[in-house]
């Protein structure tokens, strides 16, 4: 698991300014192998693939924009930080992106979804915007608080680790608890951070 978490810092441009979206290490998924350090990717398909299959070398173009980019947690944080700060699209366009409707997610839960943005309200910690998703062997969740002061991007390299019960529902797994703990700490911080979050709660509304 790879995590870019914690308090957000304003990104300074280097060498005359970077790309508008802040993507320094992001590119389109191609047929070539990725260069440099990167995690391997394993798919368990809810126990149907045992042991999990290695999908580290796999062309993701079949899902097009759903998994068409290879990126880093740092780039995701920079991208969403700039997007929500109004530096990628206009404020009016961002407001349209943040107009949500109830949508049934793949796991059956109802989420608040706008135009490419998922709204997550964490009691006592604020309102976050971002996105998540999975492909064969890889999963990512990236969220930025509405005031831009906290960000979280987490990638996992084993997907669908839960086996299913007789009704076809995924069984609870210790990985689920571990991830929820990571998410909670990243979004809410320690006790001092949570107290600060609570005092600023009114300003977090989009």
N, C-alpha and C positions, 0 to 999 in steps of 0.2 A: 504494500500500500504506500502511495506517495501522497504527501499532504503539503499544501501551501496554505497555512492557517495563521490566524491571529489578527493583531491590529494592522490596519492598512496604512501604508505610508504613501504620500504623494510621489508619483513617479517623475523623476527628472529626465529630461531628454539628454541624450548623449551624442556628441559629435554632430551638432547641427540639427538634431531632431530625428526621432525614429519614425516608424510607420504610424499612420494616424490611429490605427487600432491597437498599437502597442505590442504587436506580435513580432518578437525577435527570433523565436525558435519554433515557428509554426510553418508548416508547409502542407501541400496536398499529398494525400496518400498515393504512393506510386508502387511500381513493381519492384523497385530496388529495395535492398535491405537498409534499415535505418542505421545511420552512423552514430557513433558515440554511445555512452551508457544509456541503457533503457531497460525497463522490466520486460520479462517474458509474459505471455498471455495464456491463461489456461481456462478452458471451458468444461464445466461439469454437467451442464444441462440437467439439473435436478437429480443427479445420480445416474442418469442414463449413460453418461460417458464416465466410466470408472476403470482405470484412473483418468483424471481430467486430461483432455487432449491439449497439446501445445499448439496454439494458433499464433505464435509470435511472427511467423512469416506467412502473411495472408493478405490478399489484395481486397481492401475494403470498398472499392469503387461501386460494388453492387448495391450498397445502401446510399450511394450518392452523398448528399449533404448530411445525412444522418451520421456518418462516420468518415467523411471525406477528408478530414484534416488530421494531421499528427501534430500534437502540441505539447506544451509543458504546463505544470501547475502555475508557474510564475506568469506565463503568457495569458492564461485564463484569468488570473486575478487582474492583470493589467487591462485586459480587454473589457471585463465587466466594470472595473473601476472607471474607465474612460467613458464607457457607454452610459452609465448611470450618472456621470458628472456632466453629461451633455456635450462631450467632445467628439462623438462619432456621428450622432444624428442630432437634429434640432430638438429643442425642448418640446415642441409640439408633437414631433414624431415619437419621442420617448413617451410622452403622455398617452399617445394612442397605443403604444406597445404595452403599457401598464394597465390598460383597460381589460380586466380579466372576466372570464366566464367560467362556470363550473364545468370541468372536464373529467371524464372517467379515465384514470391512468391504466396502464397495462396490468398493474397488480390489483385492480378493482377499487382502489381508493379514489376519492374525489379531490381534485386539486384545482386551484385558481390559476388559470392559464390565460396569458395574453397573446400578443404577437411575438412569439419566440421567447417570451419571458415567463417564468414560473414564480408565483408569489408565495412565500413561506413566512407565516407569522409564528414566531417563537415566543410564547408568553414570558415576560420579564426580560427578554433579550432584544426584541425589536422585529421589524419587518425586513425581510431579505428578498432579493431578486436574483434570478439566475436560471440555471437549467441543469438537468442531469440526463443520463442515458447510458445504454450499454450496447456493445457489439460482441462478437464472438471473443470471449476471453478478456474483455476489458469493460470497465465501468467507470464513470466519472460523475461527480457532483460538484458544481461550482456555484457559490452563493455570495452575494455582497450586500451588506446592510444598507438600508435606504439612505443613511447619512454618510455612507462611504467609509466609516471608521473601523469596520471589521469585515474581513473577507475569509472565505474558506473554499479551497479547491482540493478535492480528494480523488485519487484514482486508485482503483483496485485491479489486480491482475489475475483474479479468479472470479468467475461469474456463475450465478445460479448454483451456489454451493448447497442450498437446501434440498434435501430429498423431499418427496411428497408423501402424504398419507393416503389412505384408501379412497378418499374422496377427491384426490388430485390436488389438494392444497399443500403449499410448501410448509414443512415443519420448521419450528423455531430452531435457530442455531446460535451457538455462542458468538459467531462472527457478527450476527445482527446486533447483539448487545455491545460488542466492542466498537462497531461503527457508530452506533447511536451515541456512545460515550465520546468518541472523537468529534462527531458533529456538534454535540452539546458544548463541549469545552471550546471548540473553535469559534462557535457563534456567540457564546455567553461569557467565556473567559473564567477567571477565578471569582471569589466572593467580592473583591474590590471592583472588578469590572462589572459584575451583575448589579451592584449598587449604583454604579454610574449609569448603566443602561436604564435602570428603573427611573432614575431622576430625569433622564432625557426622553422617556417614552413618548410624550406628545409630539416631539419633533421628528419621530421616526415614521409617522404616517405619510404615505406617498401623496 
